[in-house]
Amino acid sequence: KSITVSILQTPNAVSRLRNLLHGPTPQLIRIGVRNKGCAGLSYHLDYVDKPGKFDEIVTQDGIRVLIDSRALFSIIGSEMDWKEDQLSSKFVFKNPNIKDACGCGESFKVES
C-alpha cells in the first residue's frame, strides 16, 4: 500500500463522479495522461469496465476511481475538482508537481 494519496477529490468532484458512476451502465473512471500540447502532457479520463493490471484504485467517500500506472508519478498528490461556469463544465486538476504549463492550460510538464 502506498502512503501518499495519489489524488484527492474535492466534494464537487465526488458528487459529479457519484452521478457518473451510478448511471444506467455503471463503469469505472480511469485517470491518465497523454502526450499532448506544447508543454507535453494532458489529463485524460476514460470509462472502463474493470481495473487494468497495474492501475491504482483510489477510494474516497465511497467513490472509486482508477489511476493509470503510467500516469501515477505525473499526478501523485494532485487534487481533482469539478468546475462549472457559463461556458463549460469539466474536471480540473491542481497538481503540485507541475514545473511548466502552456499558456492555455491544456498541457503541463513535471520533473522526471
MARVONU-361648 format. One record per residue (C-alpha): x, y, z; residue number from 0. Coordinates in steps of 0.2 Angstrom, whole numbers. Layout:
REM MARVONU-361648
PT      px      py      pz     k
PT       X       Y       Z   NUM
...
***
This chain:
REM MARVONU-361648
PT      px      py      pz     k
PT       0       0       0     0
PT       6      17      -4     1
PT       7      30      10     2
PT       5      46      -1     3
PT     -13      48      -8     4
PT     -11      48     -27     5
PT     -26      60     -29     6
PT     -38      69     -18     7
PT     -56      73     -24     8
PT     -65      89     -19     9
PT     -83      87     -13    10
PT     -89      94     -30    11
PT     -78      81     -39    12
PT     -85      67     -28    13
PT    -103      72     -31    14
PT    -100      73     -50    15
PT     -91      56     -50    16
PT    -105      48     -40    17
PT    -118      54     -53    18
PT    -107      47     -67    19
PT    -103      31     -59    20
PT    -121      27     -54    21
PT    -129      29     -71    22
PT    -138      16     -81    23
PT    -122       7     -86    24
PT    -110       9     -71    25
PT     -92       9     -76    26
PT     -76      15     -68    27
PT     -66      30     -72    28
PT     -48      29     -76    29
PT     -37      45     -74    30
PT     -22      45     -85    31
PT     -11      57     -95    32
PT      -7      58    -114    33
PT       7      66    -123    34
PT      -1      82    -130    35
PT       1     101    -131    36
PT      16     112    -131    37
PT      21     108    -113    38
PT      20      89    -115    39
PT       6      81    -105    40
PT     -13      82    -103    41
PT     -25      74     -92    42
PT     -36      60    -100    43
PT     -52      52     -92    44
PT     -59      35     -99    45
PT     -73      24     -94    46
PT     -68       6     -91    47
PT     -77     -10     -86    48
PT     -63     -16     -74    49
PT     -46     -10     -67    50
PT     -31     -13     -78    51
PT     -17     -25     -70    52
PT      -7     -11     -63    53
PT     -20       3     -60    54
PT     -20      10     -43    55
PT     -38      11     -35    56
PT     -42      26     -26    57
PT     -57      26     -15    58
PT     -64      42      -7    59
PT     -81      44       1    60
PT     -87      28      -7    61
PT     -82      33     -24    62
PT     -68      23     -33    63
PT     -58      30     -47    64
PT     -43      21     -56    65
PT     -26      29     -59    66
PT     -17      23     -74    67
PT       0      16     -68    68
PT       9      26     -82    69
PT       2      42     -75    70
PT       4      39     -57    71
PT      21      49     -55    72
PT      14      64     -65    73
PT      -2      66     -54    74
PT       3      60     -37    75
PT      -3      72     -24    76
PT     -15      81     -35    77
PT     -32      87     -31    78
PT     -47      84     -43    79
PT     -61      96     -44    80
PT     -77      99     -54    81
PT     -79     116     -61    82
PT     -95     123     -70    83
PT     -97     141     -77    84
PT    -107     148     -91    85
PT     -96     141    -105    86
PT     -90     124     -98    87
PT     -91     111     -86    88
PT     -76     100     -83    89
PT     -64      91     -71    90
PT     -49     102     -66    91
PT     -33      96     -58    92
PT     -22     106     -45    93
PT      -5      97     -47    94
PT       9     102     -35    95
PT      21      93     -47    96
PT      19     104     -62    97
PT      35     113     -67    98
PT      29     121     -83    99
PT      12     123     -91   100
PT       6     130    -108   101
PT      -2     147    -108   102
PT     -20     140    -112   103
PT     -18     127     -98   104
PT     -21     112    -109   105
PT      -5     104    -105   106
PT       9     103     -92   107
PT      26      96     -88   108
PT      33      88     -72   109
PT      51      85     -67   110
PT      57      67     -72   111
***
